[in-house]
Amino acid sequence: MFKQDKVSTIHSLIYEVRTESDKKDVRWEKRYYLEYDLIIIDEASMISSQLWEDLLSFGVPIIAAGDHGQLPPIGENFSLMQSPDIRLEQIHRQAATSPIITISQVIRETGFIPVKKFGNGVIKYSRQDPDIGSIMQTQLESWNEDTLFLVGMNWTRTKLNQQIRSQRELYSPTPVVGDRLICLKNNWQIGIYNGIMGTVLKIENETDKQGKHQWYLVDVALDDGRVYRGKISKHQFESPTTLSEVTGLTYTEIGDLFDFGY
């Protein structure tokens, strides 16, 4: 990289936050121009048609790299990777006999994953399996910081967080010292991003000028070795969606967004 290069999300590159005079109407608007000679996009299969049109409007050359086998963006038939100029087909990340590769091929060919054991530690269970309850209970009880549960719905995520916290005898609905958290909102100014995880070292209630409890002041030991110190929104915890607004607060006043990260 050169000094003039920039690494960012597409949104922070081509959009900027505009706030009306009352500071309550906050929205993203496309920038007027970009001072760059080239845009390189990774994970280009995730780009929506509207985002692609906005990128093209700047007239800057674009190199897009991604997986032509991935699903298109949610709710769209548009896929930037449908007909790439160059296709790389040889797999290097895993061995050709890897069960992960086997599953990916099955999904591409049939559209679903059959109930079976594909290899060491790679199994699809059936909901009708009479032992599925005890299998899941064992997984919850054996949770540690090297364990991740990937789920398809926020409701499932919230439920699993509650169950694992209960297994660890953490019954408070609010975060406490020792809780695992996950960041849900990028903040490039302080170097945190959506998906980074950590453990609470210190937490205090913080109130606004009206005496309302809006935030927690926390120290979080991030998994990358840094310590995050800042103000995080109380309202995000166990919210069914990632917050975009809070009544009485502007977008910039909401604080950083974290939730339980089990």
N, C-alpha and C positions, 0 to 999 in steps of 0.2 A: 504493500500500500504506500501511497504518497501522502504528504501532509494535506493536500487539497481534497483527498478522498473522504467520503463520509459513509458510515454504515448506519442504517436506520430502518424502521418499518416504512412501508410505502405510504401509509397515512401521514406519518410525521414529515415525510419528504414532500408530498404534493398538496397537503392540506394544512391549514392553520386555523386556530381557534379564534373566532370573532365573538366579541361580547358587546351587547348593546349598553347604552348609558346607564340603565338601571341595574346592570351586572347580573341579571337573572336570565336573560335570553342568551344562552351560550350555544353556539353551533360551529360545525366544521365547514369551512369553505375552501374551494380549490385556490391555490396560489396563482398569481398572475404570470409568473415565469420561474424557470429554474436556471441556476448558474452552474450547470454541469454539462459536460460534453458526452457523457455516456451513462446509461442506467443499466445495472446488472441485477436481474431478479432471480432469487432462489425460491424453490417451492412454488413455481409458477402455475402449477395445476390448481392452486387455491384461489387464483385471481378471478374475480367476477367480471362480467361483461362491462358493467359501468366503470369499474376500477380500471379496466384495460383501456376503455375509451378516454378516460381522464388522463391516463399516462401518455397515450398517443398525442393528445392535444398540445403537449409542450414541444413537439417536433424534435425531441432528443432521441438519438439512436438507442435501441434497447436490445440487450441480450437476455433471453429468458431460458432458465434451466429448471427442469422439474421431472417428475415421474409420469410418463405417458400412460401408466397403468392405474393411476389413482382415480378416485371418483371425482366428478366435476364439483364445483362449489354448490353448497346446499341451495336448493330451490332453482337451479339453473341447468340448462342443457349445454351452455357455453363451456368449452374446455380449451384453453390455450395450448395444451399439450396433446391435443387430438391428432395433429399431423405435424410433428416436429421436423425440422430440417435435418437433424442428426439424431439417430437413435443408438443408444448404448445398451446392448442386450446381455453381455456377459456379467454375471454376478460376482462381485469381489468381497462384499461385506460379510457374507456368510458362506459356508461350504454349500456346494450344490445339493448335498443330501440333508441340509438343515431342515428340521420340521417347520420352521418359519417360512422357508421357501416353498415347501410342499403346500402349506396352507394358502399362501398367496396365489399359487397356481390354481388351486382348487376354487378359490373365490373368483378369479378371473374367468375360469371356464364355466362354472356352474352358478355363481352368484350367491352361494351360501356355504357355510361350514358344517359338515356332517358331525354327528356325535361320535367321537372316537378318540383314541390316544394316538397322537401323531409322532411322539418321541418323548425323550426324557423331559418331564416338566411341562410338556405342551399337550393339554387335554381339553376337549370340549365336553362338558357334562350336560346331561339332560335335566330339565326341570322336573321330569317325571321319575328321576332316579330316587328310590326310597332312601338313599343315604345322603342326598344332596344337602339336607339340613345340617347334619353332623360334619360334612365336608366343609361347608361354609363357616360353621362355628369354629372349626379347627384353624381355618385361615385367619379368622378375626383374632382368635386368641394368640396366634403365633406372630402377630404383627410386630415388626421392628422398623427402624428407620431405613432399612434397605428394601422394604416392601412397598409397592405401589399398587393401588387399585385403579384401573381405568374404567370409567363408566360412561354411559351414553346420555344420561339425563341428570340435571342438577338435583332433582328430587332424590335420585339414588345416591348421589354424592353426599348430600346432606344426611341421609339416613345412615350411611356407612360411617361418616364422621362421628355421629352420635353413638353408634354401637361400639366403635373402637375406643372412643373416649371413655365410655362406660366400662369396657374391659380393663382400662387402665385406671379405673376409679377416679375419673375426672368428671364429676357430675354437674359442675357449674355450667350454665348456658353461655357464660362469657369466657373468653380466653384467660388462661392462668399461666404462671411460670411453668415451663416444661412442655407446654402445648406445641404441637407441630402446626405451622402456618404455611400457606402458599400465597404468593403475590398474584393479584388478578389484574393489575393495571401497570403499564409501563410508566416509568418516571426516569427519563434519560438524564435529567439534571443531576440526580444522585446515584444513577447507575443501577436501578432495580428494574426488573422486567416481568411480564406475565409468565408465570410458571416457576420462578425461582422460589426455593423453599428454605425454611429455617426453623429454629426452635426459640421460643420466648425465654429471654433471660430476665427481663424486668418489664412490669406493666403497671401503669397508673391511669386513673380516670382523668380526663381533661374536659372542662366545661367551657362554653362560649360566654360572651358578655351578658347574655340573658340568664345565665346559670344552667343552661341545658347541657346534658351530658351527650356530646356529639362524637368524641374521639377517645382513643386510648393513646397515651404516650408510651412507646415500647422500645426496648432494646431486643433485637432478634439476631441470634447467631445464624447467619446465612450459611448454606451448605458449601459455598465457594470460599469460605474462610473469613469473609468480612462480617462486620457487625452493623446492621441497619439500626439507626436511631431516628425516630420520627413519629409523626402523628398519623394514625390509621383510623379509618371510619368505623365507629361502633355499629353503624347500620348495615354494614356488609355481611356481618357474621350470620350465617344460615339464611341469608337472603336467597330467594329462588333464582335470581339473576344477578349479573354483575351490575352494580349501581351506575347509572348515568346521571342521576340527579337526586338531591335530597331537599325536601321542602325547607325553605328559609336559608339555604346555602347555595352559593354559586359553584360552578363546576370546579374551579380552582380551590375552593374552600372545603370540599368534601374530604380532602386528605388522601393519603395512599390507601389502596384497597387490598386487604388481606382477608383470608378466611381459613377455617380449619383445614389442615393439609394432610389428612391421613389416607 
